[in-house]
């Protein structure tokens, strides 16, 4: 039978997760991108970045703590698991979308992709996925999800530069 402190810790954990989820999903971020010359820069919304980097740091702490207490090596699989999850959380909080008069690009830690405006043949707006924008052309897909700031501004810019009306699902 669990004692009262375990029940309180569990309830506090659930409440903290619920509050963090609500904060991340409701925080809008900037309505306009940063502009450097002719380059528009759409970064990750700061609440998403803060939660992702905090999770990465916490997972790294778990990995180091497990490494120090587990010198016998019975739970050796947890350390790589914590490290992989930390890397995933860091990846989730990083990234940038840039656009200029020639193309649009999305870059993450180890991967980047881009499409020239004239290559884009279809624009899809995924309302059910939090407003993600999918660009298709030349056999490539470029998906810009709801983690980025100023999606409404980006959607208008895409429609203006491609002269395509976005399909909504």
Buried (B, 14 or more C-beta within 10 A) or exposed (E): EEEEEEEEEEEEEEEEEEEBEEEBEEEEBEEEBBEEEEEBBBBBBEBBBBBBBEBBEBBBEBBEEBBEEEEEEEEEEBBEBBBEBBBBBBBBBBBBBBBBEEBBBBBEEEEEBBBEBEBBEEBBBBEEBEBBBBBBBEEEEBBBBBBBBBBEBBBEBBBEBBEBEBEEE
